[in-house]
Amino acid sequence: MSEHLLVAAGFGGQGVMLIGQILATAGMFDNKHTTWLPSYGPEMRGGTANCTVVVSDEPIGSPITNTPNELIVMNIPSLIKFEKEIQAGGVMVINTSVVDRETNRNDISVVKIDANSIAEKLGNLKVANMVVLGAYLEKTGTVTMEGVRKALEKKLTDRKASLLDLNIQAVEEGMKSVR
């Protein structure tokens, strides 16, 4: 598939925007066409947040999609809101640390990952989003790990530069958990 239409969704503060930014930036490093479009609920932290990321080999017509072929779900409200919109044959990655219910869909591929416990083992719960990103990448191959590494280097600067290795490790652990 040359076009990945992803919606990543969760509570504000879970890092879904960073997932989208890293994916879109990694896509650019991989010489693909990319867009990243954030969408916030009315409340900031704790409210729902989602972003749409398009990564394509071809020029992108619109940064918006009502029918993604890929979905990252970080909380139950996001599962309820977006599971009906994903295209048949699509891929849904679910953080089972937070989402304790099954999807109603049997026409999609579902990847379940206990991202919070993997992040805890790495010593920082805040990298659960990168664990989920790793699981997503292993399943979809949307961008390369090299692209992700470069995107993280670009994003994590100044005082956050010390978190680079931890974030890369979290992505790699997420990939391993799906293999």
Residue frames as qw, qx, qy, qz and C-alpha x, y, z in Angstrom:
[[0.000, 0.890, 0.456, 0.000, 0.00, 0.00, 0.00],
 [0.479, 0.307, -0.008, 0.822, 1.50, 3.30, -1.00],
 [0.179, -0.550, 0.022, -0.815, -0.82, 5.52, 1.05],
 [0.387, -0.288, -0.766, 0.424, -1.14, 5.31, 4.83],
 [0.280, -0.587, -0.146, -0.745, -4.12, 7.24, 6.22],
 [0.475, -0.180, -0.735, 0.449, -3.66, 7.15, 9.99],
 [0.375, -0.740, -0.030, -0.557, -5.74, 8.58, 12.80],
 [0.481, -0.002, -0.691, 0.540, -3.95, 8.48, 16.17],
 [0.403, -0.624, -0.162, -0.650, -6.27, 9.25, 19.07],
 [0.573, -0.251, -0.666, 0.407, -6.26, 9.35, 22.85],
 [0.331, -0.873, -0.292, 0.207, -6.43, 11.64, 25.88],
 [0.224, 0.887, -0.229, 0.333, -4.49, 14.90, 25.78],
 [0.390, -0.723, 0.536, -0.195, -1.16, 14.24, 27.47],
 [0.913, -0.063, 0.402, 0.014, -0.79, 10.68, 26.12],
 [0.297, -0.516, 0.573, 0.563, 1.50, 11.83, 23.35],
 [0.654, 0.475, 0.583, 0.083, -0.69, 11.13, 20.31],
 [0.317, 0.937, -0.047, -0.140, 0.38, 14.42, 18.70],
 [0.230, -0.699, 0.641, 0.218, 4.03, 13.43, 19.09],
 [0.662, 0.103, 0.730, 0.135, 3.29, 10.05, 17.46],
 [0.547, 0.761, 0.349, 0.011, 1.88, 11.95, 14.47],
 [0.076, 0.944, -0.282, -0.155, 4.71, 14.47, 14.32],
 [0.442, -0.479, 0.726, 0.220, 7.37, 11.75, 14.47],
 [0.664, 0.317, 0.667, 0.120, 5.61, 9.72, 11.75],
 [0.441, 0.880, 0.174, -0.027, 5.18, 12.70, 9.42],
 [0.072, -0.880, 0.443, 0.158, 8.77, 13.88, 9.96],
 [0.574, -0.260, 0.753, 0.190, 10.15, 10.36, 9.52],
 [0.663, 0.559, 0.496, 0.049, 8.19, 10.12, 6.27],
 [0.277, 0.947, -0.140, -0.088, 9.94, 13.25, 5.02],
 [0.299, -0.662, 0.670, 0.156, 13.32, 11.76, 5.92],
 [0.609, 0.064, 0.780, 0.131, 12.25, 8.64, 3.96],
 [0.025, 0.189, -0.501, -0.844, 11.49, 10.88, 0.93],
 [0.027, 0.508, 0.850, 0.140, 7.74, 10.34, 1.11],
 [0.182, -0.477, -0.178, -0.842, 4.92, 12.88, 0.92],
 [0.336, -0.346, -0.778, 0.402, 3.47, 13.56, 4.38],
 [0.241, -0.587, -0.072, -0.770, 0.90, 15.64, 6.21],
 [0.321, -0.253, -0.766, 0.496, 0.11, 15.96, 9.92],
 [0.266, -0.506, -0.220, -0.791, -3.13, 17.57, 11.07],
 [0.135, -0.076, -0.791, 0.592, -3.82, 17.90, 14.82],
 [0.432, -0.514, -0.400, -0.624, -7.31, 18.07, 16.34],
 [0.126, 0.061, -0.723, 0.676, -7.96, 18.86, 19.99],
 [0.264, -0.654, -0.707, -0.045, -11.08, 18.54, 22.09],
 [0.114, -0.883, -0.117, -0.440, -12.30, 21.68, 23.89],
 [0.606, -0.766, 0.215, 0.008, -10.23, 20.84, 26.97],
 [0.344, 0.723, -0.599, 0.010, -6.45, 20.53, 26.66],
 [0.123, 0.323, -0.913, 0.215, -4.86, 18.06, 29.08],
 [0.318, 0.120, 0.840, -0.423, -7.14, 15.11, 29.81],
 [0.638, 0.493, 0.138, -0.576, -9.50, 15.89, 26.93],
 [0.842, 0.244, 0.442, 0.188, -9.52, 13.90, 23.73],
 [0.060, 0.755, -0.414, -0.505, -6.88, 14.66, 21.14],
 [0.828, 0.208, 0.488, 0.180, -6.27, 13.13, 17.76],
 [0.063, 0.674, -0.412, -0.610, -4.28, 13.75, 14.65],
 [0.864, 0.448, 0.219, -0.060, -4.44, 12.60, 11.08],
 [0.266, -0.605, 0.597, 0.454, -1.22, 11.60, 9.39],
 [0.847, 0.510, 0.101, -0.112, -0.95, 10.80, 5.69],
 [0.328, -0.569, 0.647, 0.387, 2.24, 9.18, 4.41],
 [0.793, 0.517, 0.285, -0.150, 2.27, 8.49, 0.70],
 [0.606, -0.077, 0.486, 0.626, 4.53, 7.74, -2.24],
 [0.232, 0.579, 0.505, 0.597, 2.34, 10.10, -4.29],
 [0.035, -0.237, 0.134, -0.961, 1.44, 13.77, -3.74],
 [0.041, -0.391, -0.830, 0.395, -1.33, 14.09, -1.13],
 [0.056, -0.550, -0.519, -0.652, -4.67, 15.54, -2.18],
 [0.446, -0.711, -0.084, -0.537, -6.00, 16.26, 1.32],
 [0.143, 0.356, -0.758, 0.527, -4.60, 16.10, 4.86],
 [0.564, -0.088, 0.449, -0.687, -8.06, 15.04, 6.10],
 [0.370, -0.004, -0.869, -0.329, -9.70, 11.63, 5.90],
 [0.678, -0.245, 0.197, -0.665, -13.03, 10.38, 7.21],
 [0.991, 0.011, -0.007, -0.135, -12.04, 6.80, 6.41],
 [0.110, -0.731, 0.673, 0.025, -8.55, 6.04, 7.69],
 [0.869, 0.162, -0.455, -0.103, -6.98, 2.70, 6.80],
 [0.590, 0.040, -0.617, 0.519, -4.95, 2.75, 10.04],
 [0.445, -0.764, -0.097, -0.457, -5.87, 3.70, 13.58],
 [0.410, 0.122, -0.681, 0.594, -3.91, 4.06, 16.82],
 [0.534, -0.658, -0.315, -0.427, -6.22, 3.94, 19.84],
 [0.294, 0.293, -0.623, 0.663, -4.91, 5.11, 23.22],
 [0.241, 0.035, 0.620, -0.746, -8.23, 5.28, 25.13],
 [0.268, 0.393, 0.875, -0.085, -11.80, 3.93, 25.14],
 [0.326, 0.743, 0.246, -0.530, -13.51, 7.13, 23.85],
 [0.150, 0.587, -0.565, -0.560, -11.18, 7.01, 20.83],
 [0.155, 0.026, 0.973, 0.171, -12.05, 3.37, 20.18],
 [0.296, 0.590, 0.685, -0.308, -15.76, 4.20, 20.33],
 [0.236, 0.777, -0.007, -0.583, -15.38, 7.28, 18.11],
 [0.218, 0.649, -0.558, -0.470, -13.10, 5.92, 15.38],
 [0.415, -0.122, 0.897, 0.090, -13.50, 2.13, 15.12],
 [0.584, 0.560, 0.562, -0.173, -16.52, 2.41, 12.82],
 [0.331, 0.873, -0.126, -0.334, -14.63, 4.74, 10.45],
 [0.275, -0.528, 0.732, 0.331, -11.61, 2.55, 9.69],
 [0.627, 0.388, -0.454, -0.499, -11.64, 0.94, 6.25],
 [0.976, -0.059, 0.181, -0.108, -12.22, -2.82, 5.96],
 [0.869, 0.312, -0.111, 0.369, -8.85, -4.52, 5.73],
 [0.064, 0.845, -0.269, 0.457, -7.25, -1.74, 7.79],
 [0.623, 0.011, -0.608, 0.492, -4.99, -1.96, 10.84],
 [0.415, -0.806, -0.027, -0.421, -5.91, -0.89, 14.39],
 [0.510, 0.172, -0.631, 0.559, -3.27, -0.69, 17.13],
 [0.550, -0.715, -0.232, -0.364, -4.77, -0.67, 20.64],
 [0.121, 0.443, -0.656, 0.599, -3.00, 0.25, 23.88],
 [0.661, -0.374, -0.627, -0.172, -4.51, -2.45, 26.09],
 [0.342, -0.075, -0.562, 0.749, -3.05, -0.81, 29.20],
 [0.202, 0.149, 0.209, -0.945, -5.85, 1.76, 28.91],
 [0.641, 0.109, -0.301, -0.698, -8.37, 0.15, 26.54],
 [0.275, -0.146, 0.917, -0.249, -9.87, -2.89, 28.24],
 [0.695, 0.390, 0.436, -0.419, -12.53, -3.70, 25.67],
 [0.531, 0.086, 0.710, 0.454, -12.61, -5.45, 22.32],
 [0.214, 0.266, -0.324, -0.882, -13.34, -3.83, 19.00],
 [0.695, 0.337, 0.463, -0.435, -16.62, -4.71, 17.31],
 [0.550, 0.659, -0.356, -0.370, -14.82, -5.07, 13.97],
 [0.803, -0.176, 0.555, 0.124, -13.78, -8.42, 12.53],
 [0.720, 0.633, 0.205, 0.197, -12.84, -7.12, 9.08],
 [0.160, 0.901, -0.338, 0.222, -9.64, -5.38, 10.22],
 [0.748, 0.103, -0.504, 0.419, -6.28, -6.47, 11.59],
 [0.451, -0.852, 0.017, -0.267, -5.96, -5.66, 15.31],
 [0.590, 0.278, -0.530, 0.542, -2.65, -5.28, 17.13],
 [0.578, -0.785, -0.151, -0.165, -2.89, -5.23, 20.92],
 [0.569, 0.326, -0.438, 0.614, -0.01, -3.89, 22.97],
 [0.568, -0.739, -0.319, 0.173, 0.33, -3.36, 26.72],
 [0.445, 0.673, -0.108, 0.581, 2.32, -0.19, 26.11],
 [0.353, -0.828, 0.190, -0.392, 2.24, 1.18, 29.66],
 [0.873, -0.433, 0.215, 0.067, 3.81, -1.91, 31.21],
 [0.803, 0.317, 0.064, 0.501, 6.53, -1.97, 28.53],
 [0.144, 0.801, -0.098, 0.572, 7.18, 1.74, 29.18],
 [0.630, -0.726, 0.172, -0.217, 7.31, 1.08, 32.94],
 [0.936, -0.129, 0.134, 0.297, 9.93, -1.63, 32.40],
 [0.575, 0.519, 0.019, 0.632, 11.96, 0.96, 30.47],
 [0.429, -0.294, -0.395, 0.757, 11.65, 3.26, 33.49],
 [0.083, 0.242, 0.038, -0.966, 9.39, 6.02, 32.14],
 [0.384, 0.503, 0.748, -0.201, 5.64, 5.75, 31.61],
 [0.261, 0.744, -0.010, -0.615, 5.74, 8.79, 29.28],
 [0.082, 0.423, -0.729, -0.531, 7.27, 6.69, 26.46],
 [0.536, 0.269, 0.777, -0.193, 4.16, 4.47, 26.17],
 [0.540, 0.736, 0.068, -0.403, 3.29, 6.47, 23.03],
 [0.218, 0.666, -0.660, -0.271, 6.62, 5.49, 21.43],
 [0.359, -0.087, 0.927, -0.067, 6.00, 1.82, 22.34],
 [0.586, 0.549, 0.511, -0.307, 2.67, 2.06, 20.49],
 [0.385, 0.788, -0.298, -0.377, 4.40, 3.77, 17.57],
 [0.092, -0.456, 0.870, 0.161, 6.85, 0.86, 17.41],
 [0.489, 0.214, 0.832, -0.151, 4.02, -1.69, 17.32],
 [0.527, 0.735, 0.198, -0.379, 2.34, 0.33, 14.56],
 [0.219, 0.742, -0.540, -0.332, 5.55, 0.50, 12.52],
 [0.286, -0.236, 0.926, 0.071, 6.23, -3.22, 12.85],
 [0.520, 0.419, 0.719, -0.193, 2.73, -3.98, 11.54],
 [0.474, 0.818, 0.249, -0.210, 2.53, -1.37, 8.77],
 [0.677, -0.014, 0.306, 0.669, 6.08, -0.49, 7.70],
 [0.201, 0.936, 0.287, -0.033, 4.88, 3.06, 7.04],
 [0.163, 0.914, -0.348, 0.128, 8.33, 4.60, 7.63],
 [0.759, 0.231, -0.515, 0.325, 11.81, 3.27, 8.36],
 [0.680, -0.615, -0.243, 0.317, 13.40, 3.06, 11.80],
 [0.519, 0.005, 0.064, 0.852, 16.18, 5.27, 10.44],
 [0.056, -0.571, -0.316, -0.756, 13.57, 7.90, 9.56],
 [0.590, -0.722, -0.340, -0.121, 12.09, 7.63, 13.06],
 [0.700, -0.339, -0.143, 0.611, 15.54, 8.00, 14.63],
 [0.306, 0.219, 0.157, 0.913, 16.20, 11.18, 12.60],
 [0.286, -0.666, -0.381, -0.574, 12.72, 12.53, 13.42],
 [0.675, -0.652, -0.307, 0.158, 13.29, 11.97, 17.15],
 [0.591, -0.140, -0.031, 0.794, 16.68, 13.68, 16.93],
 [0.081, 0.423, 0.268, 0.862, 14.99, 16.67, 15.26],
 [0.467, -0.674, -0.374, -0.432, 12.14, 16.82, 17.80],
 [0.743, -0.617, -0.190, 0.178, 13.99, 16.05, 21.05],
 [0.483, 0.539, -0.193, 0.663, 16.39, 18.95, 21.43],
 [0.147, -0.654, 0.311, -0.674, 17.75, 21.06, 24.30],
 [0.405, -0.374, 0.662, -0.508, 16.57, 19.68, 27.64],
 [0.898, 0.106, 0.220, -0.366, 14.73, 16.80, 25.96],
 [0.529, 0.597, -0.595, -0.094, 17.85, 15.57, 24.11],
 [0.168, -0.380, 0.859, -0.301, 18.65, 13.29, 27.07],
 [0.704, 0.138, 0.529, -0.453, 15.41, 11.38, 26.32],
 [0.533, 0.522, -0.477, -0.464, 16.46, 10.43, 22.78],
 [0.200, 0.270, -0.942, -0.007, 17.91, 6.98, 23.57],
 [0.318, 0.153, 0.790, -0.502, 14.96, 6.08, 25.81],
 [0.603, 0.476, 0.113, -0.630, 12.46, 7.02, 23.07],
 [0.482, 0.461, -0.671, -0.324, 14.34, 5.00, 20.43],
 [0.010, 0.132, -0.966, 0.221, 14.48, 2.05, 22.83],
 [0.475, 0.276, 0.564, -0.617, 10.71, 2.37, 23.42],
 [0.640, 0.486, -0.245, -0.542, 10.01, 2.26, 19.66],
 [0.357, 0.378, -0.849, -0.095, 12.25, -0.80, 19.31],
 [0.190, 0.006, 0.887, -0.421, 10.53, -2.58, 22.24],
 [0.601, 0.380, 0.271, -0.649, 7.14, -1.86, 20.68],
 [0.579, 0.476, -0.535, -0.389, 8.35, -3.37, 17.40],
 [0.139, 0.265, -0.944, 0.139, 9.70, -6.46, 19.19],
 [0.402, 0.093, 0.705, -0.577, 6.43, -7.05, 21.05],
 [0.704, 0.429, 0.054, -0.563, 4.55, -7.44, 17.76],
 [0.330, 0.492, -0.762, -0.261, 7.05, -9.75, 16.03]]
